[in-house]
Amino acid sequence: MPTATAQSLSKLPPYLFVEIDKAKRQAREQGKDLIDLGIGDPDTATPAHIIEALYQAAKNPANHRYALDAGLLELRKEISQWSQDRFGVALDPAHEILPLIGSKEGIAHLPFAYLNRGDVTLVPDPSYPPYRNTTMLAGGKPYLMPLRDKNDFLPDLKAIPAKVLSRAKIVYLNYPNNPTSATAPLPFLQEAVALAQRHNLIICSDLAYSEMTYDGYRAPSIFQVAGAKDVAIEFHSFSKTFNMTGWRLGWACGCKEIVAALGKIKSNIDSGVFQAIQVTGIAALRTERGFIDRMNAMYQERRDILCGGLKKLGWKFRLPQATFYVWARVPGRKKDSLTFAKLVLDKTGIVATPGVGFGACGEGYIRFALTQPNDRLQEAVQRLAGI
């Protein structure tokens, strides 16, 4: 019989989206016509020129070897140029950029570079599960910062106790936000940088949804704040921007010491990003802006269909300016989001994500992903009318 698993592993809850996949499989086995608004996985194809770039790069034997841990210099230079064009932020390709096997991988490895047993991380609640879970795997303790509607789903940084700040190493920020779809104004980021400077904190800024914005909104980078590069590392993803979730490519950038520490962890765990994928990343970053604009127009139309329908049904929510999520209150007097999500699946065949899966402060909410075409979203509204 195998020995018992590590205590840190036993403390983790089942990973939310694995459980949702199980529920979907069971429903399909029962013959249900599912409308999947659960996991945030784009339903449209990766652009053809990116696929062609992979095809050509994969045929080159030079790309079949172990990749350099630091990644291709050509990719790092392209990321630097993209950052300059998009945010007006200068990044040194040699020391301030690190390609990743998806941004999730880098976010998950960061705690291992900095946490000693008992150290604290400041984690939003609700939030993307890896912030909390990898803190625990690394032996740290997450301190939860509630995200409340009354505070525009921003953490109250002034409310963090001094004794917590004295033990904290990392503060996680994610704006545009998953799951709430909230955005953060530049003054909030300035407040976060000031807090990090006073208390010697590392800001882990997850900017995976930076390009998925509507109504003329443009998401800022933490590095648009003076002094941020001394305290912050920012994570970017190709997944949502270029419909490349399965390709597993992202990057970390910012403070060269933090980037180097993350790189040291990675060099001891993985062998870098497949070089053909890195070449493909260069092609993706050179994609004409019109592609992103078209994707955003499509998601904004979907947003308006779903939100317009939910509003007529009496649901309460904030109209999202970013991400492809709608974070809605569970309707009526129902509060148990897990039970409600199961009810929705059983009665309507709609897959949605219970808010409590993102943390206790997500209870009473449910998240819909705009990853179905217009007609299916219209049908989803019709089905929800019967709940």
Order of alpha helices (4+ residues) and beta strands (2+ residues): alpha-alpha-beta-alpha-alpha-beta-alpha-beta-alpha-beta-alpha-beta-alpha-beta-beta-beta-alpha-alpha-alpha-beta-alpha-beta-beta-beta-alpha
